[in-house]
Structures are given as structure tokens and as C-alpha cells.
Amino acid sequence: MELDYSQLAQWDKDYVWHPFTQMQMWNAADPLIIGRGEGSYLIDIQGNRYLDGISSLWVTVHGHAHPVLTQAIKDQVDKIAHTTLLGLANVPSIQLAKKLVEITPPGLTKVFYSDAGATSVEIALKIAFQYWQQQTDPQERQKKKFISLEEAYHGDTVGAVSVGGMDLFHATYRDLLFEGYKVPTPYCYRCPLGRERDQCNLACVQVVEDIMEEHHQEIAGMIIEPLVQGAAGMLTAPVGYLRKIRELCTKYNILMIADEVAVGFGRTGTLFACEQEGVSPDIMCIAKGLTGGYLPLAATLTTETIFQAFLGEPRECKTFFHGHTFTGNPVGCAVALANIEVIEQTRLIQHVQDLARMLSGKLEGFKSLSHVGDIRQKGLMVGIELVRDKQTKEPYTLEENIGHQVILEARRHGLIIRPLGNVLVLMPILAMSEEQLQQVLSITYQAIKNVTERES
Ligand SMILES: *Cc1c(COP(=O)(O)O)cnc(C)c1O
């Protein structure tokens, strides 16, 4: 089938509203239209190849058009594409739930499916809220609020935005949101409390403890992105912070919700980020990498204690009244199972650790670029901050749109990346080869140099 680029580009402008996109700007440019993928490459409909430097928005694990994952989808579609989990069970959703319980941190025993990271967070919040409502102790039924971090990102639905902390995305909707406690983030390198880095950790932990001590009677849960605040610009947490939050949640009888949507499935160098600090949350959200990036599927896992609080006679109304039409979709579950099998068979986590080590060495070289500020890395999550002035860290203005300029330059050299404001994000596909990752780095380096040093 011959694809007519200009026809499709026109229809895209006529009919498609793109996410997180100023459409006025979008419609003034020619869209890049992807036709297919192959391993670490995206291929546009005119046949140009690009390295996928952001794992197709943080999801791709083994690469595009992987034969095992593709086959798992085909095999399942031949049997059945969809059947409901309301009142029925299906094979892949059973097998996947068992597998997830085995591979996630100890203590998580039940799996509630949905379709997106945001829905997995909504479910976590509603489960935590309802859990306390169903306690016999009237004091505990007062626990209705959530603690979340500044700069946090948990998705774009109203509940997830309520526990989000990124003003740029969230301020518009303020009147629509529920209130909670926001605590300063120790993830960034500029301490919100004006402390030195290691002092910052302690000071930020102290704020959490102070709030918990004073208000624990009304706090249902605390939600956190373990180790890395992704959308905030790849901000990495000080060692021990996650562990400390776990201890405080336990001490003050508050449910800990770990949002592993971005960091889960190997991204940080362990299968789940919580493992690095020996933490078992009460509730865990997973999505992005769950299906290897092939189909929309998410899950919220809980402990047995939480699950038990929802058991009772129908008249007691303890049921979790929540579900999505495509909950537990068999094709999504089948490809997720294949994804996990391939992770195990290829010893992917070891490969990620090797790549991460190489990456951190090569990123050293970026520090000499005259407009690179902070560089942050955890596993295969990287944020490279671009600054107008390296000494004062004066940022580029919104009008300069520097991140966008750099990614367009990278695209001209065969690399797809996407910035978060003035922060360039690199999220290589986990199974990418060393050579390909080297290529991602050299194109990025050259693109930063070309754009920022031409500018000034
Ligand atoms: C991407 C992301 C979400 C939202 O996931 P969607 O599938 O886009 O709804 C939630 N939490 C974190 C940490 C994320 O990175």
C-alpha cells in the first residue's frame, strides 16, 4: 500500500488533537509520521530510520517488533481479543497476576488491572481511601487525606493530578482537585529548603515526619515515585529517602503507595526501584514497561491486609466499586507475560546495569559543554539540563524553547528524543546495544553543541 505523506500530514492537522501539544505550533510544522519499528529504530513512512532514544515515551523494553512479543499477541488474538473480568475470568490475566505477585516486592499479593498509569494511581488512591473507611475503629475512618511530593507526577486524571506537584501541568485544574499535604522534594539538586544535598535529605524527611506526627489521624496514604521523579525532569532521590518514607508510613499507620509506572520493569537497574532500598510498599502501581511497551495495560498491587478489608457480605457494601471496560484484557496480559519471560531469558537486568555503567562514564563528557547544567542519571533514565549561563544556572526562557530546538537537531541526525522543558531526556530502550547507545549519545552531544553554541 502506497502511503501519501502530504495527504496523511494534512489529515493529521485536520483531525488529530495531540497530547501535551500546543496545536497552533504543531499545525505550523510538518509532522513526522512513523510507519513501523524495528528493534531500537523507528521508521517513518518515507523510509527514514531513527534511533528511539526515549523508548517511545518510556515504555519500550526489548525493542520494536520483537518476534516473541509480536507472536504472543498474535497467538492470543487467534483465541480471543477481549472478554470481561466483570463476572468472568480469563487465562492470561490469571497467569500474569500470579507472575506479578512472584516478581514484585514481598507482601504484595493481589493484582487489580487497568489500562494506564493514571488509572492505576486512581485505583491506588481509591483503595487506600476505602480501606480506612472500612475499619471498625472510628478514629481510623477519619483517615482521608494523602501526602504527596512537590514536583511529583502521577498521571493526568483528576485524582492523579490532585497528588501531582508540577505547576506547569497542574495549576490550571486547581479548582477541580482534592486537597492534601504537599511535602518538599529532596530529589532535586537545588534543595527546596535551601540546604546542602545531604542536609536536604534529612530536612525533607523531617518535614514529612512533622506532618505525619501532627496529622496522621487524617492521613490515609503517602504516594511517591521511588528513586526518580520522572516527568519533573529525571530528578533522582538521595540514597535512603525511600526507605525512610517506608519507616515513617509504618510508624504513623499510613499506607505507602509506590508509583513504579516509570521506574518499574528494569528502568533503574533493578526490576523494580523499591528493591534498591529493600522496600515493600502497601500498594504499587505499574504500567509503562509492563507490556514491554506494546499495549496499554496497568496494574495496582496491594497487600493481603488491604485486600481482606474489602471482604464481606454484599449488603455490607465493602466491594471495591471500580472497573474499566477493558480491565484485564487478555491480549495485553499475554504480551506482558511474554515481556517478563524475555526479561528473564535474556538476563536483561544485567544488560541494563552494564549499559548504565557505560552511560555514566560517557555522560561525564557532556559536563564540559558550555550550556549543560546539571546531569542526572539513574539506570537508563537520564536528564540533561540546558542552561543559558553555566555559572549562575540562569535558565533559558520559554520563548527560546531550547529543548525543542535540540531535539529537532537530533532528529535531523537520526535520533528521536523529547525534552521536558529545558531538560533533555534520554530513555534508551533497555535491550539497546552498546553501539546504538553510543550513537544516541554522540548525536545528542552534537545536537546540544550545534544548537547552544550557535545561539550564543
Ligand atoms: C507516565 C506516568 C504516569 C501516567 O501513566 P499514563 O499511562 O500516561 O497514564 C503515572 N506515574 C508516573 C510516575 C509516570 O511516569
The ligand as an SDF file (V2000), in Angstrom:
LIG
                    3D

 15 15  0  0  0  0  0  0  0  0999 V2000
    3.7000    8.1960   32.9030 C   0  0  0  0  0  0  0  0  0  0  0  0
    3.4470    8.1670   34.3630 C   0  0  0  0  0  0  0  0  0  0  0  0
    2.1430    8.0370   34.8790 C   0  0  0  0  0  0  0  0  0  0  0  0
    0.9320    8.0420   33.9980 C   0  0  0  0  0  0  0  0  0  0  0  0
    0.8750    6.9530   33.1440 O   0  0  0  0  0  0  0  0  0  0  0  0
   -0.1010    7.0070   31.8830 P   0  0  0  0  0  0  0  0  0  0  0  0
   -0.0440    5.6380   31.3070 O   0  0  0  0  0  0  0  0  0  0  0  0
    0.4600    8.0600   30.9620 O   0  0  0  0  0  0  0  0  0  0  0  0
   -1.4400    7.3940   32.3860 O   0  0  0  0  0  0  0  0  0  0  0  0
    1.9950    7.9190   36.2450 C   0  0  0  0  0  0  0  0  0  0  0  0
    3.0550    7.9580   37.0650 N   0  0  0  0  0  0  0  0  0  0  0  0
    4.3080    8.0870   36.6070 C   0  0  0  0  0  0  0  0  0  0  0  0
    5.4390    8.0880   37.5730 C   0  0  0  0  0  0  0  0  0  0  0  0
    4.5460    8.2280   35.2430 C   0  0  0  0  0  0  0  0  0  0  0  0
    5.7860    8.4140   34.7890 O   0  0  0  0  0  0  0  0  0  0  0  0
  1  2  1  0
  2  3  1  0
  2 14  2  0
  3  4  1  0
  3 10  2  0
  4  5  1  0
  5  6  1  0
  6  7  2  0
  6  8  1  0
  6  9  1  0
 10 11  1  0
 11 12  2  0
 12 13  1  0
 12 14  1  0
 14 15  1  0
M  END
$$$$
